[in-house]
Amino acid sequence: MTRPQVPAVTVAASSNRTGTVTVRATDQGLPVDIRFDRGEYRYGAPALAAEILRLTRRSAIAARAERRAELAAIGVPDSVLDRLALPTRQAAVDELDRLDDADTGQTSWLRRS
């Protein structure tokens, strides 16, 4: 019986709202590709660094959810995935929404339960 191959690294990308900064990061939070427009220099190095870190965190969350889906597809039990602290897609979406609210304030007048 042949075992399915598990990808060595899972990567996801995040961009800022204007698409001028994009970061690809692994599920471990290591940025592997950073791209930004020259115009981002006008905001200064600290602002650019903060944006890169913010997008790296977002990419890592998305990559961890993707990693969970990949492992679940080859039959790894949910209990093991939970122990690995890999979020479900919904948990990742909820965490990304929480980060967005923390960065920009609440984006809706509707209450979340």
The first five atom37 places (N, CA, C, CB, O) and aatype in JSON, in Angstrom:
{
  "aatype": [12, 16, 1, 14, 5, 19, 14, 0, 19, 16, 19, 0, 0, 15, 15, 2, 1, 16, 7, 16, 19, 16, 19, 1, 0, 16, 3, 5, 7, 10, 14, 19, 3, 9, 1, 13, 3, 1, 7, 6, 18, 1, 18, 7, 0, 14, 0, 10, 0, 0, 6, 9, 10, 1, 10, 16, 1, 1, 15, 0, 9, 0, 0, 1, 0, 6, 1, 1, 0, 6, 10, 0, 0, 9, 7, 19, 14, 3, 15, 19, 10, 3, 1, 10, 0, 10, 14, 16, 1, 5, 0, 0, 19, 3, 6, 10, 3, 1, 10, 3, 3, 0, 3, 16, 7, 5, 16, 15, 17, 10, 1, 1, 15],
  "atom_mask": [
    [1, 1, 1, 1, 1],
    [1, 1, 1, 1, 1],
    [1, 1, 1, 1, 1],
    [1, 1, 1, 1, 1],
    [1, 1, 1, 1, 1],
    [1, 1, 1, 1, 1],
    [1, 1, 1, 1, 1],
    [1, 1, 1, 1, 1],
    [1, 1, 1, 1, 1],
    [1, 1, 1, 1, 1],
    [1, 1, 1, 1, 1],
    [1, 1, 1, 1, 1],
    [1, 1, 1, 1, 1],
    [1, 1, 1, 1, 1],
    [1, 1, 1, 1, 1],
    [1, 1, 1, 1, 1],
    [1, 1, 1, 1, 1],
    [1, 1, 1, 1, 1],
    [1, 1, 1, 0, 1],
    [1, 1, 1, 1, 1],
    [1, 1, 1, 1, 1],
    [1, 1, 1, 1, 1],
    [1, 1, 1, 1, 1],
    [1, 1, 1, 1, 1],
    [1, 1, 1, 1, 1],
    [1, 1, 1, 1, 1],
    [1, 1, 1, 1, 1],
    [1, 1, 1, 1, 1],
    [1, 1, 1, 0, 1],
    [1, 1, 1, 1, 1],
    [1, 1, 1, 1, 1],
    [1, 1, 1, 1, 1],
    [1, 1, 1, 1, 1],
    [1, 1, 1, 1, 1],
    [1, 1, 1, 1, 1],
    [1, 1, 1, 1, 1],
    [1, 1, 1, 1, 1],
    [1, 1, 1, 1, 1],
    [1, 1, 1, 0, 1],
    [1, 1, 1, 1, 1],
    [1, 1, 1, 1, 1],
    [1, 1, 1, 1, 1],
    [1, 1, 1, 1, 1],
    [1, 1, 1, 0, 1],
    [1, 1, 1, 1, 1],
    [1, 1, 1, 1, 1],
    [1, 1, 1, 1, 1],
    [1, 1, 1, 1, 1],
    [1, 1, 1, 1, 1],
    [1, 1, 1, 1, 1],
    [1, 1, 1, 1, 1],
    [1, 1, 1, 1, 1],
    [1, 1, 1, 1, 1],
    [1, 1, 1, 1, 1],
    [1, 1, 1, 1, 1],
    [1, 1, 1, 1, 1],
    [1, 1, 1, 1, 1],
    [1, 1, 1, 1, 1],
    [1, 1, 1, 1, 1],
    [1, 1, 1, 1, 1],
    [1, 1, 1, 1, 1],
    [1, 1, 1, 1, 1],
    [1, 1, 1, 1, 1],
    [1, 1, 1, 1, 1],
    [1, 1, 1, 1, 1],
    [1, 1, 1, 1, 1],
    [1, 1, 1, 1, 1],
    [1, 1, 1, 1, 1],
    [1, 1, 1, 1, 1],
    [1, 1, 1, 1, 1],
    [1, 1, 1, 1, 1],
    [1, 1, 1, 1, 1],
    [1, 1, 1, 1, 1],
    [1, 1, 1, 1, 1],
    [1, 1, 1, 0, 1],
    [1, 1, 1, 1, 1],
    [1, 1, 1, 1, 1],
    [1, 1, 1, 1, 1],
    [1, 1, 1, 1, 1],
    [1, 1, 1, 1, 1],
    [1, 1, 1, 1, 1],
    [1, 1, 1, 1, 1],
    [1, 1, 1, 1, 1],
    [1, 1, 1, 1, 1],
    [1, 1, 1, 1, 1],
    [1, 1, 1, 1, 1],
    [1, 1, 1, 1, 1],
    [1, 1, 1, 1, 1],
    [1, 1, 1, 1, 1],
    [1, 1, 1, 1, 1],
    [1, 1, 1, 1, 1],
    [1, 1, 1, 1, 1],
    [1, 1, 1, 1, 1],
    [1, 1, 1, 1, 1],
    [1, 1, 1, 1, 1],
    [1, 1, 1, 1, 1],
    [1, 1, 1, 1, 1],
    [1, 1, 1, 1, 1],
    [1, 1, 1, 1, 1],
    [1, 1, 1, 1, 1],
    [1, 1, 1, 1, 1],
    [1, 1, 1, 1, 1],
    [1, 1, 1, 1, 1],
    [1, 1, 1, 1, 1],
    [1, 1, 1, 0, 1],
    [1, 1, 1, 1, 1],
    [1, 1, 1, 1, 1],
    [1, 1, 1, 1, 1],
    [1, 1, 1, 1, 1],
    [1, 1, 1, 1, 1],
    [1, 1, 1, 1, 1],
    [1, 1, 1, 1, 1],
    [1, 1, 1, 1, 1]
  ],
  "atom_positions": [
    [[0.84, -1.17, 0.0], [0.0, 0.0, 0.0], [0.89, 1.24, 0.0], [-0.96, -0.01, 1.22], [1.81, 1.36, 0.82]],
    [[0.63, 2.16, -0.9], [1.4, 3.38, -1.01], [0.77, 4.47, -0.16], [1.5, 3.83, -2.48], [-0.44, 4.71, -0.21]],
    [[1.62, 5.14, 0.62], [1.13, 6.23, 1.46], [1.05, 7.51, 0.63], [2.04, 6.44, 2.7], [1.92, 7.77, -0.2]],
    [[0.0, 8.32, 0.86], [-0.09, 9.59, 0.14], [1.04, 10.52, 0.57], [-1.47, 10.26, 0.4], [1.46, 10.51, 1.73]],
    [[1.53, 11.32, -0.36], [2.59, 12.26, -0.06], [2.01, 13.52, 0.59], [3.37, 12.62, -1.34], [1.06, 14.11, 0.08]],
    [[2.59, 13.92, 1.69], [2.19, 15.14, 2.37], [3.15, 16.24, 1.93], [2.2, 14.97, 3.94], [4.37, 16.07, 2.0]],
    [[2.62, 17.37, 1.46], [3.52, 18.45, 1.05], [4.39, 18.88, 2.22], [2.71, 19.65, 0.52], [3.93, 18.96, 3.36]],
    [[5.66, 19.17, 1.94], [6.6, 19.56, 2.99], [6.27, 20.92, 3.57], [8.02, 19.57, 2.45], [6.46, 21.14, 4.77]],
    [[5.77, 21.82, 2.75], [5.48, 23.18, 3.21], [4.17, 23.64, 2.58], [6.65, 24.16, 2.84], [3.91, 23.41, 1.4]],
    [[3.36, 24.28, 3.39], [2.13, 24.88, 2.89], [2.3, 26.39, 2.94], [0.87, 24.42, 3.72], [2.73, 26.93, 3.96]],
    [[1.97, 27.05, 1.85], [2.18, 28.49, 1.74], [0.87, 29.16, 1.35], [3.29, 28.82, 0.71], [0.1, 28.61, 0.56]],
    [[0.62, 30.35, 1.9], [-0.54, 31.16, 1.52], [-0.08, 32.6, 1.38], [-1.7, 31.03, 2.57], [0.94, 33.01, 1.94]],
    [[-0.84, 33.37, 0.62], [-0.5, 34.77, 0.38], [-1.59, 35.68, 0.91], [-0.27, 35.02, -1.12], [-2.77, 35.33, 0.92]],
    [[-1.17, 36.87, 1.35], [-2.1, 37.93, 1.77], [-1.62, 39.24, 1.19], [-2.22, 38.01, 3.33], [-0.42, 39.48, 1.08]],
    [[-2.58, 40.08, 0.81], [-2.26, 41.41, 0.29], [-3.02, 42.46, 1.07], [-2.59, 41.51, -1.22], [-4.06, 42.17, 1.67]],
    [[-2.5, 43.67, 1.06], [-3.24, 44.76, 1.69], [-4.41, 45.13, 0.78], [-2.32, 45.99, 1.95], [-4.52, 44.62, -0.34]],
    [[-5.28, 46.0, 1.25], [-6.5, 46.31, 0.51], [-6.22, 46.89, -0.87], [-7.34, 47.29, 1.29], [-6.96, 46.61, -1.81]],
    [[-5.17, 47.67, -1.0], [-4.86, 48.28, -2.29], [-4.04, 47.38, -3.19], [-4.11, 49.57, -2.08], [-3.84, 47.69, -4.36]],
    [[-3.56, 46.25, -2.67], [-2.78, 45.31, -3.46], [-1.34, 45.76, -3.68], [0.0, 0.0, 0.0], [-0.65, 45.23, -4.56]],
    [[-0.89, 46.73, -2.89], [0.47, 47.24, -3.08], [1.51, 46.5, -2.26], [0.51, 48.7, -2.72], [2.71, 46.67, -2.48]],
    [[1.07, 45.68, -1.31], [1.98, 44.85, -0.51], [1.41, 43.44, -0.48], [2.17, 45.43, 0.95], [0.24, 43.25, -0.14]],
    [[2.23, 42.46, -0.82], [1.82, 41.06, -0.79], [2.9, 40.24, -0.1], [1.55, 40.52, -2.24], [4.09, 40.39, -0.38]],
    [[2.46, 39.38, 0.8], [3.38, 38.51, 1.52], [2.89, 37.07, 1.38], [3.49, 38.92, 3.03], [1.71, 36.77, 1.6]],
    [[3.81, 36.18, 1.01], [3.55, 34.74, 1.03], [4.31, 34.18, 2.21], [3.97, 34.03, -0.33], [5.5, 34.45, 2.37]],
    [[3.62, 33.4, 3.05], [4.25, 32.84, 4.24], [3.85, 31.38, 4.41], [3.88, 33.64, 5.49], [2.81, 30.95, 3.92]],
    [[4.7, 30.64, 5.12], [4.44, 29.23, 5.38], [3.45, 29.1, 6.53], [5.75, 28.47, 5.71], [3.1, 30.08, 7.19]],
    [[3.02, 27.86, 6.76], [2.12, 27.6, 7.89], [2.82, 27.79, 9.23], [1.55, 26.19, 7.79], [2.17, 27.84, 10.27]],
    [[4.14, 27.9, 9.22], [4.9, 28.17, 10.44], [5.15, 29.67, 10.64], [6.23, 27.43, 10.39], [5.78, 30.06, 11.62]],
    [[4.67, 30.5, 9.71], [4.81, 31.94, 9.85], [6.08, 32.51, 9.26], [0.0, 0.0, 0.0], [6.43, 33.66, 9.54]],
    [[6.78, 31.74, 8.44], [8.01, 32.21, 7.82], [7.68, 32.85, 6.47], [9.03, 31.04, 7.65], [7.17, 32.18, 5.58]],
    [[7.97, 34.14, 6.31], [7.7, 34.76, 5.0], [8.67, 34.21, 3.96], [7.82, 36.3, 5.08], [9.88, 34.14, 4.2]],
    [[8.14, 33.82, 2.81], [8.98, 33.28, 1.75], [9.01, 34.17, 0.52], [8.5, 31.9, 1.37], [9.84, 33.98, -0.37]],
    [[8.12, 35.15, 0.46], [8.09, 36.08, -0.66], [7.4, 37.36, -0.21], [7.37, 35.46, -1.89], [6.28, 37.32, 0.3]],
    [[8.07, 38.48, -0.4], [7.51, 39.79, -0.03], [7.63, 40.68, -1.26], [8.26, 40.43, 1.22], [8.72, 40.85, -1.83]],
    [[6.5, 41.24, -1.67], [6.5, 42.15, -2.82], [5.73, 43.42, -2.43], [5.85, 41.47, -4.08], [4.68, 43.35, -1.8]],
    [[6.29, 44.56, -2.83], [5.58, 45.81, -2.58], [5.95, 46.83, -3.65], [5.9, 46.36, -1.19], [7.04, 46.81, -4.22]],
    [[5.01, 47.72, -3.89], [5.22, 48.8, -4.86], [6.17, 49.84, -4.26], [3.88, 49.46, -5.26], [6.22, 50.02, -3.05]],
    [[6.9, 50.5, -5.12], [7.82, 51.56, -4.67], [7.12, 52.64, -3.87], [8.52, 52.17, -5.87], [7.71, 53.24, -2.97]],
    [[5.87, 52.91, -4.2], [5.11, 53.95, -3.52], [4.96, 53.72, -2.03], [0.0, 0.0, 0.0], [4.69, 54.66, -1.29]],
    [[5.14, 52.5, -1.58], [5.03, 52.19, -0.15], [6.15, 52.84, 0.66], [5.05, 50.68, 0.07], [6.01, 53.02, 1.87]],
    [[7.25, 53.2, 0.0], [8.35, 53.86, 0.7], [7.93, 55.19, 1.32], [9.52, 54.08, -0.25], [8.51, 55.63, 2.31]],
    [[6.93, 55.82, 0.74], [6.53, 57.15, 1.22], [5.98, 57.12, 2.65], [5.49, 57.75, 0.29], [5.95, 58.14, 3.33]],
    [[5.53, 55.95, 3.1], [4.99, 55.84, 4.45], [6.08, 55.58, 5.49], [3.96, 54.73, 4.5], [5.81, 55.62, 6.69]],
    [[7.29, 55.32, 5.04], [8.4, 55.08, 5.95], [8.61, 53.61, 6.25], [0.0, 0.0, 0.0], [7.71, 52.78, 6.09]],
    [[9.82, 53.31, 6.7], [10.19, 51.92, 6.99], [9.37, 51.29, 8.11], [11.65, 51.86, 7.35], [8.96, 50.14, 7.98]],
    [[9.11, 52.01, 9.22], [8.32, 51.36, 10.29], [6.92, 50.96, 9.84], [8.21, 52.31, 11.49], [6.43, 49.89, 10.21]],
    [[6.28, 51.8, 9.04], [4.93, 51.47, 8.56], [4.97, 50.28, 7.6], [4.29, 52.68, 7.86], [4.11, 49.4, 7.66]],
    [[5.96, 50.25, 6.73], [6.09, 49.13, 5.79], [6.38, 47.84, 6.54], [7.2, 49.41, 4.76], [5.81, 46.79, 6.22]],
    [[7.27, 47.91, 7.53], [7.59, 46.72, 8.32], [6.35, 46.2, 9.07], [8.72, 47.03, 9.32], [6.11, 45.0, 9.12]],
    [[5.58, 47.12, 9.63], [4.36, 46.72, 10.35], [3.37, 46.05, 9.41], [3.71, 47.94, 11.04], [2.72, 45.07, 9.78]],
    [[3.24, 46.59, 8.2], [2.32, 46.0, 7.22], [2.79, 44.61, 6.8], [2.18, 46.91, 5.99], [1.98, 43.7, 6.64]],
    [[4.09, 44.45, 6.61], [4.63, 43.14, 6.25], [4.38, 42.13, 7.36], [6.14, 43.25, 5.95], [4.0, 41.0, 7.08]],
    [[4.58, 42.52, 8.61], [4.31, 41.61, 9.73], [2.84, 41.25, 9.82], [4.77, 42.24, 11.04], [2.49, 40.09, 10.05]],
    [[1.97, 42.24, 9.62], [0.52, 41.99, 9.68], [0.12, 41.0, 8.59], [-0.27, 43.32, 9.5], [-0.63, 40.06, 8.86]],
    [[0.62, 41.2, 7.39], [0.28, 40.3, 6.29], [0.9, 38.92, 6.46], [0.72, 40.9, 4.97], [0.34, 37.92, 6.03]],
    [[2.07, 38.87, 7.1], [2.7, 37.57, 7.38], [1.83, 36.77, 8.35], [4.13, 37.75, 7.97], [1.62, 35.57, 8.15]],
    [[1.31, 37.43, 9.39], [0.41, 36.75, 10.33], [-0.83, 36.22, 9.62], [-0.01, 37.7, 11.47], [-1.25, 35.08, 9.85]],
    [[-1.41, 37.05, 8.76], [-2.61, 36.63, 8.02], [-2.31, 35.44, 7.11], [-3.17, 37.81, 7.19], [-3.08, 34.49, 7.03]],
    [[-1.18, 35.5, 6.42], [-0.8, 34.4, 5.52], [-0.58, 33.11, 6.29], [0.47, 34.76, 4.74], [-0.98, 32.03, 5.84]],
    [[0.05, 33.21, 7.45], [0.31, 32.01, 8.26], [-0.99, 31.36, 8.72], [1.18, 32.37, 9.47], [-1.1, 30.14, 8.73]],
    [[-1.97, 32.17, 9.11], [-3.26, 31.62, 9.54], [-3.92, 30.88, 8.37], [-4.2, 32.76, 10.06], [-4.41, 29.77, 8.54]],
    [[-3.92, 31.5, 7.21], [-4.52, 30.86, 6.03], [-3.76, 29.59, 5.64], [-4.54, 31.84, 4.84], [-4.37, 28.59, 5.26]],
    [[-2.44, 29.62, 5.74], [-1.64, 28.44, 5.41], [-1.89, 27.3, 6.4], [-0.14, 28.8, 5.39], [-1.93, 26.14, 6.0]],
    [[-2.07, 27.62, 7.68], [-2.36, 26.57, 8.67], [-3.71, 25.92, 8.38], [-2.36, 27.15, 10.09], [-3.86, 24.71, 8.51]],
    [[-4.69, 26.72, 7.98], [-6.0, 26.15, 7.63], [-5.88, 25.26, 6.39], [-7.05, 27.27, 7.4], [-6.5, 24.2, 6.31]],
    [[-5.09, 25.71, 5.43], [-4.87, 24.9, 4.23], [-4.14, 23.6, 4.57], [-4.07, 25.7, 3.18], [-4.45, 22.55, 4.03]],
    [[-3.17, 23.69, 5.46], [-2.42, 22.5, 5.91], [-3.37, 21.5, 6.55], [-1.31, 22.89, 6.92], [-3.27, 20.3, 6.31]],
    [[-4.3, 21.99, 7.38], [-5.29, 21.11, 8.01], [-6.11, 20.39, 6.94], [-6.22, 21.91, 8.96], [-6.33, 19.19, 7.03]],
    [[-6.55, 21.14, 5.93], [-7.36, 20.54, 4.85], [-6.55, 19.48, 4.1], [-7.84, 21.63, 3.87], [-7.09, 18.43, 3.76]],
    [[-5.28, 19.75, 3.84], [-4.43, 18.78, 3.15], [-4.27, 17.5, 3.97], [-3.05, 19.38, 2.86], [-4.38, 16.4, 3.44]],
    [[-4.02, 17.67, 5.26], [-3.84, 16.48, 6.12], [-5.14, 15.72, 6.31], [-3.27, 16.89, 7.48], [-5.15, 14.49, 6.34]],
    [[-6.25, 16.45, 6.43], [-7.55, 15.79, 6.57], [-7.87, 14.99, 5.31], [-8.66, 16.83, 6.85], [-8.47, 13.92, 5.39]],
    [[-7.48, 15.52, 4.16], [-7.76, 14.83, 2.89], [-7.03, 13.5, 2.78], [-7.37, 15.72, 1.73], [-7.48, 12.61, 2.06]],
    [[-5.92, 13.35, 3.48], [-5.21, 12.06, 3.41], [-5.54, 11.17, 4.61], [-3.69, 12.29, 3.35], [-4.93, 10.12, 4.8]],
    [[-6.51, 11.6, 5.42], [-7.01, 10.74, 6.48], [-6.51, 10.98, 7.89], [0.0, 0.0, 0.0], [-6.74, 10.14, 8.76]],
    [[-5.84, 12.08, 8.14], [-5.4, 12.37, 9.51], [-6.64, 12.73, 10.33], [-4.33, 13.55, 9.53], [-7.42, 13.58, 9.92]],
    [[-6.83, 12.09, 11.48], [-8.02, 12.33, 12.3], [-8.08, 13.77, 12.84], [-8.05, 11.35, 13.46], [-7.05, 14.4, 13.08]],
    [[-9.29, 14.26, 13.03], [-9.5, 15.61, 13.57], [-8.83, 15.8, 14.92], [-10.97, 15.9, 13.68], [-8.33, 16.88, 15.22]],
    [[-8.83, 14.76, 15.74], [-8.21, 14.9, 17.07], [-6.72, 15.21, 16.97], [-8.42, 13.62, 17.89], [-6.19, 15.97, 17.77]],
    [[-6.06, 14.63, 15.99], [-4.63, 14.9, 15.77], [-4.45, 16.31, 15.23], [-4.01, 13.86, 14.8], [-3.55, 17.04, 15.65]],
    [[-5.31, 16.71, 14.29], [-5.23, 18.06, 13.72], [-5.47, 19.12, 14.79], [-6.24, 18.22, 12.58], [-4.84, 20.17, 14.77]],
    [[-6.38, 18.83, 15.71], [-6.63, 19.76, 16.82], [-5.4, 19.88, 17.71], [-7.85, 19.3, 17.65], [-5.05, 20.98, 18.15]],
    [[-4.75, 18.75, 17.98], [-3.53, 18.78, 18.81], [-2.4, 19.54, 18.14], [-3.07, 17.37, 19.12], [-1.55, 20.12, 18.82]],
    [[-2.38, 19.54, 16.83], [-1.38, 20.29, 16.07], [-1.72, 21.79, 16.0], [-1.24, 19.72, 14.65], [-0.97, 22.58, 15.45]],
    [[-2.87, 22.14, 16.56], [-3.35, 23.54, 16.58], [-3.56, 24.08, 15.17], [-2.36, 24.44, 17.34], [-3.31, 25.26, 14.91]],
    [[-4.0, 23.22, 14.27], [-4.32, 23.65, 12.92], [-5.79, 24.04, 12.87], [-3.99, 22.53, 11.87], [-6.65, 23.21, 13.16]],
    [[-6.09, 25.29, 12.51], [-7.48, 25.75, 12.54], [-8.3, 25.2, 11.38], [-7.52, 27.27, 12.52], [-7.78, 24.92, 10.31]],
    [[-9.59, 25.06, 11.62], [-10.5, 24.74, 10.53], [-10.61, 25.99, 9.66], [-11.92, 24.28, 11.07], [-10.18, 27.07, 10.07]],
    [[-11.17, 25.84, 8.48], [-11.34, 27.02, 7.61], [-12.19, 28.08, 8.31], [-11.99, 26.63, 6.27], [-11.88, 29.27, 8.23]],
    [[-13.25, 27.66, 8.99], [-14.11, 28.63, 9.68], [-13.37, 29.32, 10.82], [-15.37, 27.95, 10.21], [-13.52, 30.52, 11.01]],
    [[-12.58, 28.56, 11.58], [-11.8, 29.17, 12.66], [-10.79, 30.15, 12.11], [-11.09, 28.08, 13.49], [-10.54, 31.19, 12.72]],
    [[-10.21, 29.84, 10.96], [-9.25, 30.76, 10.34], [-9.96, 32.04, 9.88], [-8.55, 30.08, 9.14], [-9.45, 33.14, 10.08]],
    [[-11.14, 31.89, 9.27], [-11.91, 33.07, 8.85], [-12.26, 33.93, 10.05], [-13.19, 32.64, 8.1], [-12.15, 35.15, 10.0]],
    [[-12.69, 33.3, 11.14], [-13.04, 34.04, 12.35], [-11.83, 34.79, 12.9], [-13.6, 33.09, 13.42], [-11.95, 35.94, 13.32]],
    [[-10.66, 34.15, 12.9], [-9.44, 34.79, 13.39], [-9.02, 35.94, 12.48], [-8.3, 33.76, 13.49], [-8.59, 36.99, 12.97]],
    [[-9.15, 35.77, 11.19], [-8.81, 36.85, 10.26], [-9.77, 38.03, 10.43], [-8.85, 36.34, 8.82], [-9.35, 39.19, 10.35]],
    [[-11.05, 37.74, 10.66], [-12.02, 38.81, 10.93], [-11.66, 39.55, 12.21], [-13.45, 38.24, 11.03], [-11.76, 40.78, 12.28]],
    [[-11.25, 38.81, 13.23], [-10.86, 39.42, 14.5], [-9.65, 40.33, 14.29], [-10.55, 38.34, 15.55], [-9.6, 41.43, 14.83]],
    [[-8.68, 39.86, 13.51], [-7.5, 40.69, 13.23], [-7.89, 41.95, 12.47], [-6.47, 39.89, 12.42], [-7.38, 43.03, 12.75]],
    [[-8.8, 41.8, 11.5], [-9.25, 42.97, 10.74], [-9.93, 43.99, 11.65], [-10.22, 42.55, 9.62], [-9.69, 45.19, 11.54]],
    [[-10.78, 43.5, 12.56], [-11.45, 44.41, 13.49], [-10.46, 45.1, 14.4], [-12.48, 43.64, 14.32], [-10.62, 46.28, 14.72]],
    [[-9.43, 44.38, 14.82], [-8.4, 44.98, 15.69], [-7.58, 46.02, 14.94], [-7.47, 43.89, 16.25], [-7.16, 47.02, 15.53]],
    [[-7.35, 45.79, 13.65], [-6.55, 46.72, 12.86], [-7.32, 47.96, 12.45], [-6.03, 46.03, 11.64], [-6.77, 49.07, 12.45]],
    [[-8.59, 47.79, 12.1], [-9.33, 48.9, 11.51], [-10.57, 49.3, 12.3], [-9.73, 48.56, 10.12], [-11.26, 50.24, 11.92]],
    [[-10.86, 48.6, 13.36], [-12.11, 48.84, 14.07], [-13.21, 48.0, 13.45], [0.0, 0.0, 0.0], [-13.02, 47.38, 12.41]],
    [[-14.33, 47.98, 14.09], [-15.44, 47.17, 13.61], [-15.9, 47.68, 12.26], [-16.61, 47.19, 14.62], [-16.06, 48.89, 12.07]],
    [[-16.11, 46.78, 11.31], [-16.49, 47.15, 9.97], [-17.99, 47.04, 9.71], [-15.75, 46.31, 8.99], [-18.45, 47.31, 8.6]],
    [[-18.74, 46.64, 10.71], [-20.18, 46.5, 10.55], [-20.88, 46.94, 11.82], [-20.54, 45.06, 10.19], [-20.34, 46.83, 12.92]],
    [[-22.09, 47.43, 11.65], [-22.89, 47.8, 12.82], [-23.63, 46.6, 13.38], [-23.88, 48.91, 12.47], [-24.21, 46.68, 14.46]],
    [[-23.6, 45.49, 12.67], [-24.27, 44.3, 13.15], [-23.46, 43.68, 14.29], [-24.47, 43.28, 12.0], [-22.23, 43.65, 14.24]],
    [[-24.14, 43.19, 15.28], [-23.47, 42.54, 16.38], [-23.14, 41.11, 16.03], [-24.31, 42.59, 17.64], [-23.91, 40.41, 15.37]],
    [[-21.97, 40.68, 16.49], [-21.58, 39.29, 16.28], [-21.88, 38.53, 17.57], [-20.05, 39.16, 15.9], [-21.66, 39.03, 18.67]],
    [[-22.39, 37.32, 17.4], [-22.69, 36.54, 18.59], [-21.6, 35.6, 18.92], [-23.96, 35.79, 18.43], [-21.69, 34.86, 19.9]]
  ]
}
